Amino acid sequence: MRFSLLLFLLLSLGVNADPIKLTPSQIKSLGVETAPLTRHGGSLSPGMSATVMIPDGQTRVVAAPIAGLVIASLAAEGEPVKRGQVLARLSSPDLIGLQGGLAQAASAMGLALDNARRDEGLLREGIIAESRARASAAALAQAKVALNAQRAMLRAQGLNDAAIARAERGEGFTSEIALTAPISGVVLAHQMTVGSRVEAATALYTIANLNPLWIEIDAPADVAARVRPGMKVELPGRNMTGSVLRVMSGAGAAQTVRIRARLDQPDGSLRAGQSVQARITGLGGGQEVRVRVGAVVHEGGKTYLFVRRPDGFEVRQVRVLSQSANAVSLAGNFKDGEMVAVAGIAALKSAWLGAGDAQ
């Protein structure tokens, strides 16, 4: 009843459509409250759903190079490791046979070298035909290839150069292999037990470098259309920032577009597959503002704010950039320190539209 009387009073006084002229007492009676505009540097959304991911190329799988028995496990799941750190030890009888093959290849190489040198000398003296010397040189080349192949095979099994050199000289064979971390990172998966037998190529560890990380943001299509690579990304409530890498092509079932961003220097609290909230900034150069959802007025397909002025309120048209459940990002002509109505909006809108009808 009180609101109706006040509205009647406003209309009877011939209130102009723009501005809405009100005294402080009338503003108070209508229950209108104001708040300052929040200027920001182009935040596209107060928070969008995102998923943490490990970048491509930052994950490695450590597999058994040969069938054998796990005799030691030296790194647990979740443990940080350094490149070259020993993760596990395997014992494999097959490794002895490979070292024996290396020793035989080294012996054959020595014999082929002696024959090639001897035939080269005989050829210079004219004692043998050139074809025989060429055959000896070819045999030497083949022996070198075989020896290098044996060395590479043992190196792939995890033997170090010192152990390979000993085996090549036939001074001692080992049945144990030390598996080392190929990169520095964190053990994501530990897939073996001490005392178990594993086959060749069995995955034993999964290691990932967790710095940097990626996040994939599910953004509304209108927001994604304004995003460009290099824009700043923030995680509200977390002291972490990053930048947009790319906007994916195509939209999902919910009509959202995936935006991939890189997070620099994550603090270790994030996990692959974890859901977080992300905010993208970087547009507007400080020319955008944010207000409560309830402060925005829609009329005739356009959007307005009620901006406070000494004699009442100005009805100012604005453009909505993005919206969440609680806030709206707007573009328009704003000045620092301007106040807008955030409560009593219905009364102001009725006064505004009613005054227009009266005219």
HUGIFEN-V803048 format. One record per residue. N is the residue number from 1. RES is the residue in one letter. SS is DSSP state (~ for helix, > for strand, _ for the rest). PSI is psi as a letter, one per 30 degrees, with the letter a starting at -180 (NA if undefined). D_CENTER is the distance of its C-alpha to the mean C-alpha in Angstrom with 1 decimal. Layout:
n={N,N}
res={RES,RES}
ss={SS,SS}
psi={PSI,PSI}
d_center={D_CENTER,D_CENTER}
This chain:
n={1,2,3,4,5,6,7,8,9,10,11,12,13,14,15,16,17,18,19,20,21,22,23,24,25,26,27,28,29,30,31,32,33,34,35,36,37,38,39,40,41,42,43,44,45,46,47,48,49,50,51,52,53,54,55,56,57,58,59,60,61,62,63,64,65,66,67,68,69,70,71,72,73,74,75,76,77,78,79,80,81,82,83,84,85,86,87,88,89,90,91,92,93,94,95,96,97,98,99,100,101,102,103,104,105,106,107,108,109,110,111,112,113,114,115,116,117,118,119,120,121,122,123,124,125,126,127,128,129,130,131,132,133,134,135,136,137,138,139,140,141,142,143,144,145,146,147,148,149,150,151,152,153,154,155,156,157,158,159,160,161,162,163,164,165,166,167,168,169,170,171,172,173,174,175,176,177,178,179,180,181,182,183,184,185,186,187,188,189,190,191,192,193,194,195,196,197,198,199,200,201,202,203,204,205,206,207,208,209,210,211,212,213,214,215,216,217,218,219,220,221,222,223,224,225,226,227,228,229,230,231,232,233,234,235,236,237,238,239,240,241,242,243,244,245,246,247,248,249,250,251,252,253,254,255,256,257,258,259,260,261,262,263,264,265,266,267,268,269,270,271,272,273,274,275,276,277,278,279,280,281,282,283,284,285,286,287,288,289,290,291,292,293,294,295,296,297,298,299,300,301,302,303,304,305,306,307,308,309,310,311,312,313,314,315,316,317,318,319,320,321,322,323,324,325,326,327,328,329,330,331,332,333,334,335,336,337,338,339,340,341,342,343,344,345,346,347,348,349,350,351,352,353,354,355,356,357,358,359}
res={M,R,F,S,L,L,L,F,L,L,L,S,L,G,V,N,A,D,P,I,K,L,T,P,S,Q,I,K,S,L,G,V,E,T,A,P,L,T,R,H,G,G,S,L,S,P,G,M,S,A,T,V,M,I,P,D,G,Q,T,R,V,V,A,A,P,I,A,G,L,V,I,A,S,L,A,A,E,G,E,P,V,K,R,G,Q,V,L,A,R,L,S,S,P,D,L,I,G,L,Q,G,G,L,A,Q,A,A,S,A,M,G,L,A,L,D,N,A,R,R,D,E,G,L,L,R,E,G,I,I,A,E,S,R,A,R,A,S,A,A,A,L,A,Q,A,K,V,A,L,N,A,Q,R,A,M,L,R,A,Q,G,L,N,D,A,A,I,A,R,A,E,R,G,E,G,F,T,S,E,I,A,L,T,A,P,I,S,G,V,V,L,A,H,Q,M,T,V,G,S,R,V,E,A,A,T,A,L,Y,T,I,A,N,L,N,P,L,W,I,E,I,D,A,P,A,D,V,A,A,R,V,R,P,G,M,K,V,E,L,P,G,R,N,M,T,G,S,V,L,R,V,M,S,G,A,G,A,A,Q,T,V,R,I,R,A,R,L,D,Q,P,D,G,S,L,R,A,G,Q,S,V,Q,A,R,I,T,G,L,G,G,G,Q,E,V,R,V,R,V,G,A,V,V,H,E,G,G,K,T,Y,L,F,V,R,R,P,D,G,F,E,V,R,Q,V,R,V,L,S,Q,S,A,N,A,V,S,L,A,G,N,F,K,D,G,E,M,V,A,V,A,G,I,A,A,L,K,S,A,W,L,G,A,G,D,A,Q}
ss={_,~,~,~,~,~,~,~,~,~,~,~,_,_,_,_,_,_,_,>,>,_,_,~,~,~,~,~,~,_,_,_,>,>,>,>,_,>,>,>,_,_,_,_,_,_,_,>,>,>,>,>,>,_,_,_,_,_,>,>,>,>,>,_,_,_,_,>,>,>,>,>,>,_,_,_,_,_,_,>,>,_,_,_,_,>,>,>,>,>,>,_,~,~,~,~,~,~,~,~,~,~,~,~,~,~,~,~,~,~,~,~,~,~,~,~,~,~,~,~,~,~,~,~,_,_,_,_,_,~,~,~,~,~,~,~,~,~,~,~,~,~,~,~,~,~,~,~,~,~,~,~,~,~,~,~,_,_,_,_,~,~,~,~,~,~,~,~,~,_,_,_,_,_,_,>,>,>,>,>,_,_,_,_,>,>,>,>,>,>,_,_,_,_,_,_,>,>,_,_,_,_,>,>,>,>,>,>,_,_,_,_,>,>,>,>,>,>,>,>,~,~,~,~,_,_,_,_,_,_,_,>,>,>,_,_,_,_,_,_,>,>,>,>,>,>,>,_,_,_,_,_,_,_,_,>,>,>,>,>,>,>,>,>,_,_,_,_,_,_,_,_,_,_,>,>,>,>,>,>,_,_,_,~,~,~,_,>,>,>,>,>,~,~,~,_,>,>,>,_,_,>,>,>,>,>,>,>,>,_,_,>,>,>,>,>,>,>,>,>,>,>,>,_,_,_,>,>,>,>,>,_,_,_,_,_,_,_,>,>,>,>,>,_,~,~,~,~,~,~,~,~,~,~,~,~,~,~,_}
psi={e,e,e,e,e,e,e,e,e,e,e,f,f,h,k,l,e,j,l,j,k,k,l,e,e,e,e,e,e,f,g,k,l,l,l,k,k,j,k,l,h,g,k,f,k,f,k,k,k,l,k,k,l,k,l,k,f,g,k,k,k,j,l,k,f,l,k,a,k,j,f,k,j,g,k,l,k,f,k,k,l,l,k,f,k,k,e,l,k,k,k,j,f,f,e,e,e,e,e,e,e,e,e,e,e,e,e,e,e,e,e,e,e,e,e,e,e,e,e,e,e,e,e,e,f,g,e,l,l,e,e,e,e,e,e,e,e,e,e,e,e,e,e,e,e,e,e,e,e,e,e,e,e,e,e,f,f,g,k,l,e,e,e,e,e,e,e,e,f,g,f,k,l,l,g,k,k,k,k,l,k,f,l,k,b,k,j,e,k,j,h,l,k,k,f,l,k,l,l,k,g,k,k,e,k,k,k,k,j,g,j,l,l,l,k,j,k,j,k,l,e,e,e,e,f,f,k,k,k,f,k,k,k,l,j,k,f,k,i,k,l,a,l,k,e,l,k,l,k,l,l,a,e,g,h,l,k,k,k,k,l,k,k,k,h,l,g,f,f,k,k,k,f,k,k,l,k,l,k,k,l,f,l,f,h,g,g,l,l,k,l,l,e,f,f,k,k,k,k,h,g,l,k,l,k,j,k,k,l,e,g,b,k,k,j,k,k,l,k,k,e,l,k,a,f,f,l,k,k,l,k,a,j,l,l,k,f,k,k,l,k,f,l,g,e,e,e,e,e,e,e,e,e,e,e,e,e,e,NA}
d_center={57.7,57.0,54.1,56.4,59.1,56.7,55.3,58.9,59.7,56.9,57.9,61.6,60.9,59.5,55.9,54.3,51.2,49.4,49.4,50.2,52.8,52.8,54.4,52.5,54.7,53.9,50.1,50.5,52.6,50.1,47.5,45.3,42.7,40.6,37.4,36.0,33.4,30.0,28.9,25.2,23.4,22.2,19.9,19.4,19.1,19.8,17.1,15.2,13.9,10.1,8.6,6.1,4.9,5.6,5.4,8.9,11.6,10.6,12.7,16.5,19.3,22.6,25.5,29.3,30.8,34.1,35.8,36.8,37.1,34.4,36.4,33.8,30.3,29.0,25.4,24.5,21.4,19.1,20.8,19.3,20.8,21.6,21.8,25.4,25.9,28.2,26.6,29.6,33.0,34.7,38.4,39.4,43.0,41.7,40.4,44.1,45.0,42.4,43.7,47.2,46.2,44.9,48.2,50.1,48.1,48.9,52.6,52.7,51.1,53.8,56.5,55.3,55.1,58.7,60.0,58.3,59.9,63.2,63.4,62.3,65.4,67.7,66.6,67.5,70.9,71.4,71.9,69.2,67.9,64.7,63.2,63.3,61.5,58.8,58.4,58.0,55.4,53.5,53.7,52.3,49.3,48.7,49.0,46.4,43.9,44.7,44.3,41.0,39.7,40.8,39.2,35.8,36.1,36.7,34.0,31.6,33.1,32.0,35.3,35.3,37.6,40.3,40.6,40.7,43.4,45.5,45.2,46.2,49.3,50.0,50.1,48.0,45.5,42.7,41.4,38.3,34.8,32.1,28.5,26.1,22.4,21.1,18.2,17.7,15.4,15.9,18.0,16.3,19.5,23.1,25.2,28.7,31.7,34.3,37.3,35.7,36.3,33.5,33.7,32.3,28.7,28.1,24.5,25.0,21.7,18.0,16.2,12.6,11.5,9.2,9.1,6.8,3.8,0.4,4.1,6.9,10.0,13.5,15.6,19.4,20.5,22.4,19.5,17.3,20.4,20.2,16.6,16.3,13.7,13.8,14.5,13.6,11.4,12.8,12.7,16.4,18.1,15.5,15.9,12.3,11.5,9.2,9.8,9.7,9.1,11.1,13.0,13.6,17.3,19.2,19.3,19.1,22.1,21.8,21.7,18.2,15.9,12.2,10.3,6.8,5.7,4.7,6.1,9.0,11.3,10.2,13.6,13.4,14.0,10.7,10.8,9.1,10.5,11.4,12.3,12.1,13.6,12.1,14.4,14.3,17.1,18.8,21.6,25.2,25.9,27.1,29.2,27.7,28.8,27.9,30.6,31.2,31.2,34.9,35.9,35.3,38.3,38.3,41.6,42.6,39.1,38.3,36.5,38.3,38.2,41.3,41.3,43.9,46.7,50.0,52.0,49.5,46.4,45.2,43.6,40.7,38.8,35.0,32.0,29.3,25.8,23.8,24.8,23.6,26.0,27.4,26.9,27.3,26.0,29.0,30.2,33.8,36.4,36.1,37.6,36.6,38.2,38.9,39.4,38.8,40.2,38.0,40.8,44.0,42.3,44.6,47.7,46.6,45.7,49.1,50.9,49.1,49.8,53.2,54.3,53.3,55.4,58.3,58.4}
